[in-house]
Amino acid sequence: MDYSNFLYMREELPLIAVMVILLLYDLFGSERSLRHFQLVACLLFGAHTVWCLFPHESCEAFGGMYVYRPMLTVIKSILNVGTLLVFMQAHTWLEGDRTRIRRGEFYFLTLSTLLGMYFMMSAGHFLLFFIGLETASIPMAALAAFDKYKRRSAEAGAKYILTAVFASALSLYGISMIYGTTGTLYFDDLAARIDGSPLQIMAFVFFVVGMAFKISLVPFHLWTADVYEGAPTSVTAYLSVISKGSAAFVLMTILLKVFPAIAVEWQWMLYALIVLSITVANLFAIRQKNLKRFLAFSSISQAGYLMLGVISADAQGMTALVYYVLVYMVSNLAAFGVISAVEQRTGKVMMEDYNGLYRTNPKLSVVMMLALFSLAGIPPFAGFFSKFFIFAAAAGQGYYGLVLIALLNTIISLYYYLLVVKAMFINSTDEPIAPFRSDNYTRISLMVCTAGIVLLGVLSVVYERISLFGFGM
């Protein structure tokens, strides 16, 4: 093997370097120097994020197992920015007495999952894809159980790893049947050898089960609410955005590269998954009183909307999917950032605890309101335009009934998002959450998310107007 192939991995190698540096720093740094661990970690990963913003020429390595395309730079950069925001929001939690000694492990495990997502997105072969899938999944179980002093956190880790094992086993079984019927695992070769035989259809179904688990699509969503509630809030935020977004990208890529010959079959499968995910999640979200479980069902519903871009299976669908993930990232991380800030100061996560929050913490209330308005798709915030583009992509492929069902479910989601807004701004209580000041890291992350919610909507309007006059790309 020519070891120069590793040089083509321009995103993965710097990420591994950041992981090693942080691990060594955590192991051998003095107690005084470790006081700046959070700052060093954010600066190092921020430098990695800036490095990844610049695309390079398309290439293949390791006999075509690793594939790079310039579009991957955009996708990986979105995941990098989201991960950096999660790191900043985790500052108060990691500085607590119970977790201070394990800060290095948190960063190493989180970046390990991100490395696995990189491998999944750059895979040109099912072997590298599965290695990436497991690299992203196994450390996530450790992160879910990271707060070992809380029973719910250990329970969340156990539930995640058990369901992840079964989902991975089914996916691997499906991949093995694909290999048995085609004799290859290379994506480029498989497209010509998939003929739609019953065994291949069964193999595809098994494969999709594993991806549906990662994306939390109904009926493979049963782990989501319990894990989101039990895991540390920063881990929940990472799981709801970064993991879900990367899996959606990978699923769309594999459907287009490997399974175009059975597009009719998988489109109807996705059709059913989308309808079930959006509808069931919205109905269950109405019943939730715990805000972390509330956002868990919200994320399942958002996953259904993500799949509208996947089922479109064209360039417009991919563009809409990228934009939707970006908007969903800033909106969801803004909501989780407020929940994390309140939880770390007061330990409260119930919806009724937020009664009268605007009177004592108006800035956090406004950020939460904007995040929920964006998630609901209320104009002029970015979430409205992300839904519009993804609906347009699905409608462009003739899925008018599916778009109508999604629109009707948007009305339901508006109702339960407004329940939280009502609690903060209208409901009154004799004992509201006391005023407090968030740490600087959290404040910066919330400002970035708020700016994204507002500016991404404005920029989308500008882009559309430019396109109308013939200057669009």
N, C-alpha and C positions, 0 to 999 in steps of 0.2 A: 504494500500500500504506500502511496506517495503521501507523506505527512503534510505536504504543502496544501492538501485539500482542506486542512483545518483553517487555513487563512481565509477561505471563502466564508467562514462563519463569523462575519463581522459584528453581528449582534450578540451571538452566544458567547464568544470568547471574552469580551469585556465584562459581560454579566458574571461569568465564572470568576474573573479576576476580582470583581467587587465582592463576591461571596467569600472568596478566600481571604481577602484583606480584612473584611469585617470579622471573620471567624478568628483569625490570628490576633487581631486587635482585642477582641473580647477575651481571648485566652491569656495573652501575655501583657496586656496593658495594665498600668498601675491604677490603683483606686482613684487617684486624682485625675488621671487622663481619661478614665472611663466616664467621668462626669460629662464629657463632651461627646459621648458615643452617638447620641441621637443626631447631633449636628454633623458629625463626620459621616454617618450613614446616609443622611439626606443629601449632603454635598456630593459624596461619591456616586450615589445612584442618580442624582441630578445630572452629574457630568456624563454618566452613561446614557441618560435619556437624551441629552443634547447630541451626543455622538450618533445615536440611532436616528436622529431626525434627517440625516443626509443619506439619500439612497445611492446605490452603486449599480453597476451593470448586472444584468441577469446572468446567473451562473448555476452550474450544477456541480456537486461534489460527491465523492464516494460512490461512483458508478451510477449516479442519478438518484441515490437514496435521499440526498439533501438537495433541495431546490430553492433558489432565491429568485424572487421577482420584485421589482421596485414597489409594487402595491403592498408587499409585506412590510415595508418600512413604515407606511402609514398606520397599518394595523398594530404593529408592535409598538410604535410610538404612543398610540392611544392607550395601550395596556401599561406602558411605562409611566405615563402621566398619572393614570389612575392609581397605580401602585405607590407612586411617590406621595400622592394625596393621602392614601391610607396610612403610610408611615408617619406623616405629619399628625394625623388625627390620633394616632396611637401613643402620642408622647405622654400624656397624663397617665394613661393606663400602665405604660411600661415603666414609668418612674415610681409606681407604687411599691411599697415595701415587699409585697409578695412576688413581684415579677422582676424586680430590678436585676437580680442575679441571672436572669434568663433572657436578657435583651438580645444578646448575640444569636441565641437559638431562634428567636422569633424572626429576625431578619434572614438568617440562613434558610430556615424552612420556607419562608415566604418567597424568597428569590429562587429557591429550588423549584417551587411550583411554577413560577414564571418561566424558568428555563425549560421545564417540561412543555409548557404552552408554546414556547418558541419552536421546539422540536416538532410538535404537532402541526403547527402552521407551515413549517418549511419542509415537511415530509413529502417525499416523492415515492415512498415505499411503505407498505403497511407495517413493516417491522419497526421502522423509525417512528411511525405514528403511534404504535402501541407502547414503545419505550417512553415517548413523550407523555402519553396518556397516564401511565403509571407514575412517572416522575411528577406529574402535576397532582395526582390523586392521593398518593400515600402521605406526603408531608402535610396535605390539607387536613387529614384526620388528626395528625399530631397538633396542628394549629387549633382545630376545633376543641381539643381536649387540653389546651395550653394552660388554662387556669385550673390546676389540679386540686385547688382548695375548694372548688365549687362542684357539687355533685352533678349539676346539670351540664357542666362543661365536659366532664368525663363521659356522661351519658351521650352527649352530642358526638364526641369522638367515636364512641363505640358504634352508634347508629350509622355514622357516616362511613366508617371503614367496612362494616358488614354489607351495607347496600352497595358500596363501591366495588367490593370484591365480586358480588354476584353480577353486577352490571358489566364489569370488566371480563368476567368469565364468559358471559353470553356474547360479548363483542368478539372475544378471541375465538370462540367457537365459530362464529359467523365468518371471521377472517380465514380460519382453517378450511371451511367449506368453500370459500372463494378460491383459495389456493388449490384445493382438490379438484375443482371444476375447470380451472383455467391454467394451472401450472406456473403462475407467476404472481408476485405481489407488487410489482411496479405499477404505479397509477397509469402511466402512459401506455403500457402494454395491455392493461386490463380493459380499457375502454373498447378495444376491438374484439375482446374475447367474452364479454358479457353478452349472452344471447337471450336472457330472460327465461331460462329453464326453471322449473319449480324449485330445484335445489338452490339455485342462485337467488331466487326470490326469498327463500327461507333464510339463506345466509345474510341477505341484506337486512331482513327484519331483525335478526339477532344483532347485527352490527349497529343498527339504529337504536336499539335498546340502550346500549352503553352511552351513546351521545345524548339521547333523551334524558338519561339520568343526570349527566353533567349540566344540561340546560334546564333541568327541572320541569320537563313537560309532563302534563297529565297523560296517563296514569302512573308515571314514574316519579312523582313528586312527593311521595308520602314522607320522605326523610326531611324535606326542606324546612318545614315550620319548626320541628323539634331541634334540628341542628342550628338553625338561625337563632332560636331563643337561647339555647344553652351555650353556644360558642361566645367568646369575647366579642364585643360589638365591632371592634376593628377587623377581626377575622370575618365576621358576618358580612361587613361591608365589602371586603375583598372577595369573598365567595360569591356574593350576589352580583357583582359587576365584572370583575376581571375574568374569573373562571367561566362565567356564563357567556361573556362576549367572545372569548377565544374559541369556545366550543362551537358557537354559532358560525364563526368564520370557517373553522375547519370542516364542519358538516357541509356547508355550502360548497366549499372547494372540492371535497370528495364526491359530492353528488354530481357536480359538473364535469369532473375529470374522469371518474371511474364508472358512474352509472347512468350515462346519458341514454343508453339503449333501453333502459327500463324506466324512463322518465314518467310515463303514464302511471305506472304502479306506485312509485314513491311520491308522486304529487298527490295522489288520493290519500296515501298514508299521512302525509304532512297536513293535508286538509283536515282530516279527522283530529289529529293531534292539536292543531291550532284552535279549532272550535272548542274542544274539550278544555284546553289549557286556559284560554281567555275566559270562558264562561264559568267553569268550576272555580277557578281562582278568585274571580270577582265575587261570586256568591259567598265563598268562605271568608273573604276579606271583610265583608260587612259585619261578621260575627266576632271579629277579633278585638280584644281589649288591650292585649299586650302589644306594644308598638313594634317590637322585633318580629313577632309572629304576623302582625299586620303587614309589615314590609316584605315578609317572606311570601305571603300570598300575592302581594303586589308584584313581586319579582317574577312569580310564576306567570301571572298575566302578561307582564312585559315580555317574557320569553315567547309567549304566543305571538305577540306583535313582531318580535324579531324574526320569527319564522315566516312572516309574510314576505320579508325580503329574500329569504332562502327559497321559498316556493316559486318566487318569480324567475329564478334561474337565468338571469341575464345580467348585462352590465349595469342597467338601471337598478336592478335589485341589489347588486353588490354595493353600488354607491349609496343607496338608501340604507342598507344594513350598516355600513361604516358610519354614516352620519347618525343613525339611530343609536348605535352603541356609544358614540361620543357624547350625545346629549343625555342618554340614560345614565352614563357614568357620572357626569357632573351633577345631575339632578339627584340620583340615588345617594351619592357620596355626601351631598349637602344635607340630605335628610338624616343619614346615619351619623354624620358629624355632629349634628345637634343632639341626637339621641345619646351619642357617646359622651358629649360634654355634660349633659344633664345627669346621665347615669353615674359618671365618675364623681360628680360633686354631691349627688343626693341619693344614688342607688335606685331611683325611680324610673320605671319603664312603662307604666300603665298609662293608657290614654287619659283616664280621669286625673292623673297626676299633673297633666298639662293644662288643667283648668286655670284660667287667669294668668297664664304664663306671660302674656303680652304686657301686663301691668308691671311685672317685676323684671323681665328680661326681654325687652322689645326687639332688640337686634336679632337674637336667636329666633324669636317668633316670626319675624319677617323672613329670615333665611328659610325656615321650615315651610312657611307659606309659599314662597316662590318655588321651592323644590317640589312641593306637592302639586302646585298649579302646573308645573312643567310635566310632571309625571302623568297628570290627568289629561294633558294636551290642551290647556286653555291658552288662547292667543293673548298677547303677542309673544309668549315665552317660547323657548327653543323646542320644548316638547310638542307643541302644536305643529311645528313645521316638520319635525322628525316623523310624526304620525302621518302627516299629509304626504310626504315623499314616499313612505313605505306603503301607504294605501295606493298611491298612484302607480307604484311599481307592480303591485299585485293586480290592480285593475287593468294595467297595460297588457297583462297576460290572460285577461278574460275572467278573472276570479271575482266577478261582481257580487255574487252571493256571499262569498267569504268576507269581502270588504264590508258589506252591509252588516253582517253579524259582528264584525269587529267594531264598527261604528256604534251599534246598539250597546255593545259592552262598554264602550267608552263612556256612555251616559251613566252606567252603573258605577264605573270606577270613579267618576266625578263625585258621586254621592258619598262614597266612603272616604275619599280624600278630604272632602269638605267637613267630615266629622271631626277630623283633627284640627282643622282651621277653626271650626266653631268652638272647640274646647279651648283653644288658646286665646281667641279674641272675644268670644261672647259669653261662654260659661263663666260663672263666678264661684269662688270658694273662699272660705275663711282662712285657709292655710295654703296659699299658693307657694310655689317653689321660690325660695329666697333669692334675691339678686346675687349674682356671682360673675366673676370675670374669667373667661377661658384663657388657657395658655396661648402664647404667641403662635406656636405651630398650628394649633387648631384654628385660630383666628385667620391665619394666612390661607389655610386650606379652604375654609368657608368662604373667604373673599374670592378666591380663585373659582370655586364652584358657582358662586352667585354671579360673577362676571360671565362665566360660561353660559349659564341659564339665560342671561339677558342678551349677550353679544352674539351667541350662536344663532339666535332667532333673527337678529338684525342682519347678520351677515348672510343668512340664507335668503332673505328678501332681496338684498343687494345683488346676490348672485343670480337670482331668478330674473330680476329686471335687466341685468346685463345680458343674460342669455336671450331675452326677448328681442333685444336690439341687435342680436347677431354676433355678439362678442364672446359668447360662452364657449367653453372648451368642449 
